[in-house]
Amino acid sequence: MRKIINSAFISLDGVTEDPRSWAIFDSDASEEAVQALQAYDGMLMGRGTYEYFADAMAKETGPYADAINPMLKYLFSSTLDSADWSNSTIIREDVVTAVTELKKQDGRDLIIYGYGRLSQTLLEHHLVEEIRFSVHPVLVGRAAAGGSGKALPLKLLGATPSPSGVVALTYQPTSL
């Protein structure tokens, strides 16, 4: 069975939105991101994440764009009429049912970027096996996106600092 991996950038003051405007993308981080993508068969995205990535990547070239553009993209949206980014499929059915079925399929793991409503829904239904936060040593100065307010106990699986000061933390929900 495939695993769902949730990966998000977060600033020291808790911001996860719009990482292109504040995240540290040095050559080490870029190389690691390309290598990480090779472990996944596809991406799960809500509308906001889809629009964010499609806008940034659809016309880009280079190692990261070359890795992400051909990937399968499962877009969960009841309002989007079309998905023009390569290999994108809109899924309008129940998120929990659809993701449960995707996990049963053969193949490599699936990735979710960011920490929005889709991630929160999948966590609430115990469908995410790992959460990977890359903590960036910056203060952005705006409030982080709201969550359900419920505490989710996590077990630390690993912490990896990079030379630029970014620390990649891997957690597992303790409910697994």
Buried (B, 14 or more C-beta within 10 A) or exposed (E): EBBBBBBBBBBEEEBBBEBEEBBBBEEEBEEBBBEBBEEBBBBBBBBBBBBBBBEEBBEEEEEBBEBBBEBBBBBBBEEBEEBEBBBBEBBEEEBBEBBBEBBEEEEEBBBBBBBBBBBBBBBBEEBBBBBBBBBBEBEBEEEBBEEEEEEBEBEEEEEEEBEEEBEBBBBBBEEE
